[in-house]
Amino acid sequence: MRITFAYADLPEVAREFWETFGAGQVFAFNGDMGAGKTTFIKALCAAKGVEDGTASPTFSIINEYRYKDRNGRESVIFHLDLYRLKSLEEAVEAGVEDCFYQPGAICFVEWPDLVTPLLPPDTVHVYLSVTPGQQRRLVAGTTGPADFTPSLQ
């Protein structure tokens, strides 16, 4: 998936994202500070029907949101922000692996570089960048970070 969008387009882009990656469980969000990772995750949560307030888990490291799936069952989304963590051991102690491998849960991981060795092989890697026109460029797929070439084209 490759798309350039404005802030006003977020609900539509989130819907399209779920149509493309609905079966994904773990999503690794990459991008510079201010690229829109948390804002996009909020839009994805809203598209799933999360009614709780969503916020960056910068200090709590892991936030948990609940929503009803299309069958009416309660489901969970984990939102991890690993920016402040210093080591893989610290991430493991915080319980990130439990989030990655919880059956039926969706997991959004901001700043995933530290935990790349722990990510499931089918992780969807999401790259966000700011275009010269202050729009956002999103590139997403199951190709890992080593194979990603950022492009605003």
Backbone as JSON Lines, residues from 0, in Angstrom:
{"i":0,"aa":"M","n":[0.86,-1.17,0.0],"ca":[0.0,0.0,0.0],"c":[0.9,1.23,0.0]}
{"i":1,"aa":"R","n":[0.64,2.13,-0.93],"ca":[1.35,3.41,-1.0],"c":[0.32,4.48,-1.23]}
{"i":2,"aa":"I","n":[0.31,5.49,-0.37],"ca":[-0.69,6.55,-0.5],"c":[-0.16,7.84,0.11]}
{"i":3,"aa":"T","n":[-0.51,8.95,-0.49],"ca":[-0.23,10.27,0.06],"c":[-1.58,10.87,0.42]}
{"i":4,"aa":"F","n":[-1.66,11.46,1.62],"ca":[-2.97,11.95,2.07],"c":[-2.82,13.17,2.96]}
{"i":5,"aa":"A","n":[-3.93,13.89,3.08],"ca":[-4.02,15.05,3.97],"c":[-4.72,14.61,5.26]}
{"i":6,"aa":"Y","n":[-4.61,15.41,6.28],"ca":[-5.23,15.11,7.57],"c":[-6.73,14.83,7.42]}
{"i":7,"aa":"A","n":[-7.4,15.6,6.58],"ca":[-8.85,15.44,6.39],"c":[-9.21,14.08,5.79]}
{"i":8,"aa":"D","n":[-8.24,13.43,5.15],"ca":[-8.48,12.13,4.5],"c":[-8.3,10.94,5.45]}
{"i":9,"aa":"L","n":[-7.9,11.19,6.69],"ca":[-7.57,10.09,7.61],"c":[-8.66,9.03,7.74]}
{"i":10,"aa":"P","n":[-9.93,9.38,7.94],"ca":[-10.94,8.32,8.08],"c":[-11.0,7.39,6.86]}
{"i":11,"aa":"E","n":[-10.93,7.95,5.68],"ca":[-10.97,7.14,4.46],"c":[-9.7,6.29,4.3]}
{"i":12,"aa":"V","n":[-8.56,6.87,4.61],"ca":[-7.29,6.13,4.51],"c":[-7.28,4.99,5.54]}
{"i":13,"aa":"A","n":[-7.79,5.23,6.73],"ca":[-7.86,4.18,7.76],"c":[-8.76,3.04,7.29]}
{"i":14,"aa":"R","n":[-9.91,3.38,6.69],"ca":[-10.81,2.34,6.18],"c":[-10.11,1.52,5.1]}
{"i":15,"aa":"E","n":[-9.42,2.2,4.19],"ca":[-8.7,1.51,3.12],"c":[-7.59,0.63,3.69]}
{"i":16,"aa":"F","n":[-6.91,1.12,4.71],"ca":[-5.85,0.36,5.37],"c":[-6.42,-0.96,5.91]}
{"i":17,"aa":"W","n":[-7.56,-0.89,6.6],"ca":[-8.16,-2.11,7.15],"c":[-8.64,-3.05,6.05]}
{"i":18,"aa":"E","n":[-9.1,-2.51,4.94],"ca":[-9.48,-3.37,3.81],"c":[-8.26,-4.1,3.26]}
{"i":19,"aa":"T","n":[-7.13,-3.46,3.26],"ca":[-5.9,-4.05,2.75],"c":[-5.26,-5.01,3.74]}
{"i":20,"aa":"F","n":[-5.22,-4.63,5.01],"ca":[-4.47,-5.41,6.02],"c":[-5.34,-5.91,7.16]}
{"i":21,"aa":"G","n":[-6.61,-6.12,6.93],"ca":[-7.52,-6.52,8.0],"c":[-7.1,-7.76,8.76]}
{"i":22,"aa":"A","n":[-6.4,-8.66,8.1],"ca":[-6.03,-9.91,8.76],"c":[-4.73,-9.78,9.56]}
{"i":23,"aa":"G","n":[-4.03,-8.67,9.42],"ca":[-2.76,-8.51,10.12],"c":[-2.95,-8.41,11.62]}
{"i":24,"aa":"Q","n":[-1.99,-8.88,12.36],"ca":[-2.06,-8.82,13.81],"c":[-1.11,-7.79,14.39]}
{"i":25,"aa":"V","n":[0.12,-7.72,13.88],"ca":[1.12,-6.8,14.41],"c":[1.5,-5.82,13.3]}
{"i":26,"aa":"F","n":[1.49,-4.52,13.66],"ca":[1.82,-3.45,12.73],"c":[2.95,-2.63,13.35]}
{"i":27,"aa":"A","n":[4.09,-2.57,12.67],"ca":[5.26,-1.84,13.15],"c":[5.31,-0.49,12.45]}
{"i":28,"aa":"F","n":[5.18,0.59,13.21],"ca":[5.11,1.95,12.67],"c":[6.47,2.63,12.75]}
{"i":29,"aa":"N","n":[6.96,3.04,11.59],"ca":[8.26,3.69,11.47],"c":[8.06,5.09,10.9]}
{"i":30,"aa":"G","n":[8.89,6.01,11.32],"ca":[8.84,7.37,10.8],"c":[9.48,8.32,11.8]}
{"i":31,"aa":"D","n":[9.88,9.45,11.29],"ca":[10.5,10.45,12.15],"c":[9.5,11.0,13.16]}
{"i":32,"aa":"M","n":[10.01,11.64,14.19],"ca":[9.16,12.34,15.15],"c":[8.3,13.34,14.36]}
{"i":33,"aa":"G","n":[6.99,13.33,14.62],"ca":[6.09,14.26,13.95],"c":[5.57,13.77,12.6]}
{"i":34,"aa":"A","n":[5.91,12.55,12.22],"ca":[5.47,12.03,10.92],"c":[3.99,11.66,10.92]}
{"i":35,"aa":"G","n":[3.41,11.47,12.11],"ca":[1.99,11.16,12.18],"c":[1.66,9.74,12.6]}
{"i":36,"aa":"K","n":[2.6,9.05,13.21],"ca":[2.37,7.66,13.62],"c":[1.19,7.55,14.59]}
{"i":37,"aa":"T","n":[1.23,8.32,15.67],"ca":[0.16,8.25,16.67],"c":[-1.17,8.73,16.1]}
{"i":38,"aa":"T","n":[-1.14,9.77,15.3],"ca":[-2.37,10.29,14.7],"c":[-2.99,9.24,13.78]}
{"i":39,"aa":"F","n":[-2.17,8.55,13.01],"ca":[-2.7,7.51,12.13],"c":[-3.25,6.34,12.94]}
{"i":40,"aa":"I","n":[-2.57,5.97,14.01],"ca":[-3.06,4.88,14.87],"c":[-4.41,5.26,15.48]}
{"i":41,"aa":"K","n":[-4.57,6.51,15.9],"ca":[-5.87,6.96,16.42],"c":[-6.96,6.79,15.37]}
{"i":42,"aa":"A","n":[-6.66,7.12,14.12],"ca":[-7.64,6.96,13.04],"c":[-7.96,5.48,12.8]}
{"i":43,"aa":"L","n":[-6.95,4.62,12.9],"ca":[-7.19,3.18,12.74],"c":[-8.07,2.65,13.87]}
{"i":44,"aa":"C","n":[-7.83,3.12,15.09],"ca":[-8.67,2.7,16.22],"c":[-10.1,3.18,16.04]}
{"i":45,"aa":"A","n":[-10.28,4.41,15.61],"ca":[-11.62,4.94,15.38],"c":[-12.34,4.13,14.31]}
{"i":46,"aa":"A","n":[-11.63,3.75,13.26],"ca":[-12.23,2.95,12.19],"c":[-12.67,1.58,12.68]}
{"i":47,"aa":"K","n":[-12.01,1.06,13.69],"ca":[-12.39,-0.23,14.29],"c":[-13.52,-0.08,15.3]}
{"i":48,"aa":"G","n":[-13.83,1.16,15.67],"ca":[-14.91,1.38,16.63],"c":[-14.48,1.52,18.07]}
{"i":49,"aa":"V","n":[-13.2,1.79,18.29],"ca":[-12.73,2.02,19.66],"c":[-13.4,3.28,20.18]}
{"i":50,"aa":"E","n":[-14.03,3.17,21.33],"ca":[-14.72,4.32,21.9],"c":[-13.92,4.97,23.02]}
{"i":51,"aa":"D","n":[-12.98,4.24,23.6],"ca":[-12.12,4.8,24.64],"c":[-11.23,5.87,24.02]}
{"i":52,"aa":"G","n":[-10.76,6.78,24.84],"ca":[-9.8,7.76,24.35],"c":[-8.51,7.08,23.99]}
{"i":53,"aa":"T","n":[-7.94,7.44,22.86],"ca":[-6.65,6.88,22.47],"c":[-5.6,7.98,22.6]}
{"i":54,"aa":"A","n":[-4.47,7.6,23.11],"ca":[-3.38,8.56,23.31],"c":[-2.06,7.83,23.17]}
{"i":55,"aa":"S","n":[-1.01,8.57,22.96],"ca":[0.3,7.97,22.84],"c":[0.72,7.37,24.17]}
{"i":56,"aa":"P","n":[1.17,6.12,24.16],"ca":[1.64,5.48,25.4],"c":[3.12,5.76,25.68]}
{"i":57,"aa":"T","n":[3.57,6.97,25.4],"ca":[4.99,7.29,25.56],"c":[5.5,6.97,26.96]}
{"i":58,"aa":"F","n":[4.71,7.27,27.97],"ca":[5.18,7.04,29.34],"c":[4.7,5.71,29.9]}
{"i":59,"aa":"S","n":[3.52,5.25,29.5],"ca":[3.03,3.97,30.0],"c":[3.59,2.81,29.2]}
{"i":60,"aa":"I","n":[4.12,3.04,28.03],"ca":[4.7,2.09,27.09],"c":[3.63,1.27,26.36]}
{"i":61,"aa":"I","n":[2.63,0.76,27.08],"ca":[1.58,-0.04,26.45],"c":[0.21,0.48,26.86]}
{"i":62,"aa":"N","n":[-0.61,0.83,25.87],"ca":[-2.02,1.14,26.11],"c":[-2.86,0.02,25.52]}
{"i":63,"aa":"E","n":[-4.01,-0.22,26.13],"ca":[-4.91,-1.26,25.66],"c":[-6.27,-0.63,25.38]}
{"i":64,"aa":"Y","n":[-6.8,-0.9,24.19],"ca":[-8.11,-0.38,23.8],"c":[-9.02,-1.55,23.46]}
{"i":65,"aa":"R","n":[-10.3,-1.38,23.72],"ca":[-11.28,-2.43,23.42],"c":[-12.26,-1.94,22.37]}
{"i":66,"aa":"Y","n":[-12.72,-2.89,21.55],"ca":[-13.73,-2.6,20.54],"c":[-14.51,-3.88,20.27]}
{"i":67,"aa":"K","n":[-15.64,-3.76,19.62],"ca":[-16.44,-4.93,19.24],"c":[-16.12,-5.26,17.78]}
{"i":68,"aa":"D","n":[-15.77,-6.53,17.53],"ca":[-15.51,-6.92,16.14],"c":[-16.84,-7.04,15.39]}
{"i":69,"aa":"R","n":[-16.79,-7.38,14.12],"ca":[-18.03,-7.4,13.33],"c":[-19.01,-8.48,13.78]}
{"i":70,"aa":"N","n":[-18.56,-9.42,14.6],"ca":[-19.45,-10.44,15.16],"c":[-19.95,-10.05,16.55]}
{"i":71,"aa":"G","n":[-19.61,-8.84,16.99],"ca":[-20.07,-8.36,18.29],"c":[-19.23,-8.82,19.47]}
{"i":72,"aa":"R","n":[-18.13,-9.51,19.2],"ca":[-17.25,-9.97,20.28],"c":[-16.28,-8.87,20.67]}
{"i":73,"aa":"E","n":[-16.0,-8.78,21.96],"ca":[-15.03,-7.79,22.41],"c":[-13.63,-8.22,21.99]}
{"i":74,"aa":"S","n":[-12.92,-7.28,21.38],"ca":[-11.56,-7.52,20.92],"c":[-10.64,-6.45,21.5]}
{"i":75,"aa":"V","n":[-9.35,-6.69,21.37],"ca":[-8.39,-5.78,21.99],"c":[-7.35,-5.3,20.96]}
{"i":76,"aa":"I","n":[-6.95,-4.05,21.15],"ca":[-5.85,-3.45,20.41],"c":[-4.81,-3.01,21.44]}
{"i":77,"aa":"F","n":[-3.56,-3.43,21.23],"ca":[-2.45,-2.95,22.04],"c":[-1.73,-1.88,21.25]}
{"i":78,"aa":"H","n":[-1.4,-0.79,21.9],"ca":[-0.67,0.32,21.28],"c":[0.59,0.51,22.09]}
{"i":79,"aa":"L","n":[1.73,0.22,21.49],"ca":[3.02,0.3,22.17],"c":[3.84,1.46,21.61]}
{"i":80,"aa":"D","n":[4.47,2.2,22.5],"ca":[5.4,3.24,22.1],"c":[6.72,2.91,22.78]}
{"i":81,"aa":"L","n":[7.69,2.47,22.0],"ca":[8.95,1.97,22.55],"c":[10.08,3.0,22.5]}
{"i":82,"aa":"Y","n":[9.74,4.25,22.25],"ca":[10.73,5.31,22.09],"c":[11.68,5.41,23.29]}
{"i":83,"aa":"R","n":[11.16,5.29,24.49],"ca":[11.98,5.51,25.69],"c":[12.76,4.28,26.14]}
{"i":84,"aa":"L","n":[12.48,3.11,25.56],"ca":[13.17,1.9,25.99],"c":[14.61,1.89,25.49]}
{"i":85,"aa":"K","n":[15.49,1.33,26.3],"ca":[16.92,1.36,25.99],"c":[17.48,0.01,25.52]}
{"i":86,"aa":"S","n":[16.76,-1.09,25.8],"ca":[17.31,-2.39,25.44],"c":[16.18,-3.38,25.13]}
{"i":87,"aa":"L","n":[16.56,-4.44,24.44],"ca":[15.61,-5.51,24.14],"c":[15.13,-6.16,25.44]}
{"i":88,"aa":"E","n":[16.01,-6.29,26.4],"ca":[15.64,-6.89,27.69],"c":[14.57,-6.05,28.39]}
{"i":89,"aa":"E","n":[14.71,-4.74,28.31],"ca":[13.73,-3.84,28.91],"c":[12.37,-4.01,28.23]}
{"i":90,"aa":"A","n":[12.37,-4.2,26.93],"ca":[11.13,-4.41,26.18],"c":[10.48,-5.73,26.59]}
{"i":91,"aa":"V","n":[11.28,-6.77,26.75],"ca":[10.74,-8.07,27.16],"c":[10.15,-7.96,28.56]}
{"i":92,"aa":"E","n":[10.86,-7.29,29.47],"ca":[10.35,-7.1,30.83],"c":[9.05,-6.31,30.86]}
{"i":93,"aa":"A","n":[8.86,-5.4,29.9],"ca":[7.63,-4.6,29.83],"c":[6.45,-5.42,29.3]}
{"i":94,"aa":"G","n":[6.73,-6.58,28.72],"ca":[5.66,-7.45,28.25],"c":[5.29,-7.3,26.79]}
{"i":95,"aa":"V","n":[6.18,-6.75,25.97],"ca":[5.83,-6.52,24.57],"c":[5.55,-7.82,23.81]}
{"i":96,"aa":"E","n":[6.29,-8.87,24.11],"ca":[6.07,-10.15,23.42],"c":[4.67,-10.68,23.66]}
{"i":97,"aa":"D","n":[4.15,-10.48,24.86],"ca":[2.79,-10.93,25.17],"c":[1.79,-10.25,24.25]}
{"i":98,"aa":"C","n":[2.01,-8.98,23.95],"ca":[1.13,-8.24,23.05],"c":[1.24,-8.76,21.62]}
{"i":99,"aa":"F","n":[2.46,-9.05,21.16],"ca":[2.68,-9.5,19.79],"c":[1.98,-10.82,19.5]}
{"i":100,"aa":"Y","n":[1.93,-11.68,20.49],"ca":[1.47,-13.05,20.25],"c":[0.15,-13.39,20.93]}
{"i":101,"aa":"Q","n":[-0.59,-12.39,21.37],"ca":[-1.9,-12.68,21.97],"c":[-2.89,-12.98,20.85]}
{"i":102,"aa":"P","n":[-3.48,-14.17,20.87],"ca":[-4.4,-14.55,19.8],"c":[-5.57,-13.57,19.66]}
{"i":103,"aa":"G","n":[-5.83,-13.17,18.41],"ca":[-6.96,-12.3,18.13],"c":[-6.74,-10.83,18.39]}
{"i":104,"aa":"A","n":[-5.64,-10.47,19.01],"ca":[-5.38,-9.06,19.32],"c":[-4.68,-8.39,18.15]}
{"i":105,"aa":"I","n":[-4.89,-7.09,18.04],"ca":[-4.16,-6.26,17.09],"c":[-3.11,-5.51,17.9]}
{"i":106,"aa":"C","n":[-1.93,-5.36,17.34],"ca":[-0.85,-4.7,18.06],"c":[-0.2,-3.65,17.16]}
{"i":107,"aa":"F","n":[-0.22,-2.4,17.61],"ca":[0.46,-1.3,16.92],"c":[1.73,-0.99,17.7]}
{"i":108,"aa":"V","n":[2.87,-0.96,17.03],"ca":[4.15,-0.72,17.68],"c":[4.82,0.5,17.06]}
{"i":109,"aa":"E","n":[4.94,1.58,17.85],"ca":[5.69,2.75,17.4],"c":[7.14,2.57,17.84]}
{"i":110,"aa":"W","n":[8.06,2.99,17.01],"ca":[9.51,2.89,17.25],"c":[9.91,1.42,17.46]}
{"i":111,"aa":"P","n":[9.67,0.55,16.48],"ca":[9.86,-0.89,16.65],"c":[11.29,-1.4,16.49]}
{"i":112,"aa":"D","n":[12.24,-0.56,16.12],"ca":[13.59,-1.03,15.8],"c":[14.19,-1.91,16.89]}
{"i":113,"aa":"L","n":[13.99,-1.54,18.12],"ca":[14.57,-2.27,19.25],"c":[14.08,-3.71,19.32]}
{"i":114,"aa":"V","n":[12.82,-3.94,18.92],"ca":[12.21,-5.26,19.09],"c":[12.08,-6.03,17.78]}
{"i":115,"aa":"T","n":[12.74,-5.58,16.73],"ca":[12.64,-6.27,15.44],"c":[12.87,-7.77,15.55]}
{"i":116,"aa":"P","n":[13.83,-8.25,16.35],"ca":[14.03,-9.7,16.44],"c":[12.83,-10.45,17.04]}
{"i":117,"aa":"L","n":[11.97,-9.75,17.76],"ca":[10.83,-10.39,18.41],"c":[9.56,-10.36,17.57]}
{"i":118,"aa":"L","n":[9.54,-9.53,16.52],"ca":[8.32,-9.36,15.73],"c":[7.98,-10.63,14.96]}
{"i":119,"aa":"P","n":[6.69,-10.96,14.89],"ca":[6.28,-12.13,14.09],"c":[6.67,-11.93,12.62]}
{"i":120,"aa":"P","n":[6.89,-13.01,11.88],"ca":[7.31,-12.89,10.49],"c":[6.28,-12.21,9.59]}
{"i":121,"aa":"D","n":[5.01,-12.24,9.95],"ca":[3.97,-11.63,9.12],"c":[3.63,-10.2,9.55]}
{"i":122,"aa":"T","n":[4.52,-9.59,10.33],"ca":[4.31,-8.2,10.75],"c":[4.16,-7.29,9.54]}
{"i":123,"aa":"V","n":[3.21,-6.37,9.62],"ca":[3.05,-5.37,8.57],"c":[3.86,-4.15,8.99]}
{"i":124,"aa":"H","n":[4.81,-3.76,8.15],"ca":[5.67,-2.61,8.41],"c":[5.05,-1.39,7.76]}
{"i":125,"aa":"V","n":[4.84,-0.35,8.56],"ca":[4.19,0.88,8.11],"c":[5.2,2.01,8.24]}
{"i":126,"aa":"Y","n":[5.42,2.73,7.14],"ca":[6.36,3.83,7.1],"c":[5.61,5.11,6.79]}
{"i":127,"aa":"L","n":[5.75,6.1,7.65],"ca":[5.1,7.4,7.45],"c":[6.17,8.48,7.33]}
{"i":128,"aa":"S","n":[5.94,9.4,6.4],"ca":[6.83,10.53,6.24],"c":[6.01,11.75,5.85]}
{"i":129,"aa":"V","n":[6.61,12.91,6.05],"ca":[5.96,14.18,5.72],"c":[6.43,14.6,4.33]}
{"i":130,"aa":"T","n":[5.49,14.96,3.46],"ca":[5.85,15.42,2.12],"c":[6.17,16.91,2.17]}
{"i":131,"aa":"P","n":[6.8,17.44,1.13],"ca":[7.07,18.89,1.1],"c":[5.81,19.73,1.25]}
{"i":132,"aa":"G","n":[4.66,19.22,0.85],"ca":[3.4,19.94,0.96],"c":[2.68,19.72,2.28]}
{"i":133,"aa":"Q","n":[3.38,19.14,3.26],"ca":[2.85,18.85,4.6],"c":[1.74,17.8,4.6]}
{"i":134,"aa":"Q","n":[1.66,17.0,3.54],"ca":[0.78,15.85,3.57],"c":[1.6,14.7,4.15]}
{"i":135,"aa":"R","n":[0.97,13.55,4.3],"ca":[1.69,12.38,4.81],"c":[1.77,11.33,3.71]}
{"i":136,"aa":"R","n":[2.9,10.67,3.66],"ca":[3.12,9.57,2.73],"c":[3.18,8.31,3.55]}
{"i":137,"aa":"L","n":[2.35,7.33,3.2],"ca":[2.31,6.06,3.9],"c":[2.7,4.96,2.92]}
{"i":138,"aa":"V","n":[3.63,4.13,3.34],"ca":[4.02,2.94,2.6],"c":[3.93,1.8,3.59]}
{"i":139,"aa":"A","n":[3.19,0.75,3.23],"ca":[3.0,-0.36,4.17],"c":[3.03,-1.68,3.42]}
{"i":140,"aa":"G","n":[3.57,-2.69,4.09],"ca":[3.61,-4.04,3.54],"c":[4.34,-4.97,4.49]}
{"i":141,"aa":"T","n":[4.46,-6.21,4.11],"ca":[5.12,-7.18,4.97],"c":[6.62,-7.24,4.74]}
{"i":142,"aa":"T","n":[7.13,-6.39,3.88],"ca":[8.57,-6.3,3.67],"c":[9.2,-5.58,4.85]}
{"i":143,"aa":"G","n":[10.25,-6.14,5.38],"ca":[10.89,-5.56,6.56],"c":[11.67,-4.3,6.28]}
{"i":144,"aa":"P","n":[12.13,-3.66,7.33],"ca":[12.82,-2.38,7.22],"c":[14.05,-2.4,6.3]}
{"i":145,"aa":"A","n":[14.77,-3.49,6.23],"ca":[15.98,-3.52,5.42],"c":[15.65,-3.39,3.93]}
{"i":146,"aa":"D","n":[14.44,-3.74,3.53],"ca":[14.07,-3.7,2.12],"c":[13.27,-2.45,1.76]}
{"i":147,"aa":"F","n":[13.06,-1.57,2.71],"ca":[12.24,-0.38,2.45],"c":[13.1,0.76,1.94]}
{"i":148,"aa":"T","n":[12.68,1.35,0.85],"ca":[13.31,2.55,0.32],"c":[12.29,3.66,0.35]}
{"i":149,"aa":"P","n":[12.42,4.63,1.25],"ca":[11.43,5.69,1.32],"c":[11.37,6.46,0.0]}
{"i":150,"aa":"S","n":[10.18,6.78,-0.4],"ca":[10.0,7.53,-1.63],"c":[8.76,8.38,-1.52]}
{"i":151,"aa":"L","n":[8.88,9.63,-1.91],"ca":[7.73,10.51,-1.91],"c":[7.07,10.54,-3.27]}
{"i":152,"aa":"Q","n":[7.51,9.7,-4.17],"ca":[6.95,9.68,-5.53],"c":[5.71,8.85,-5.59]}
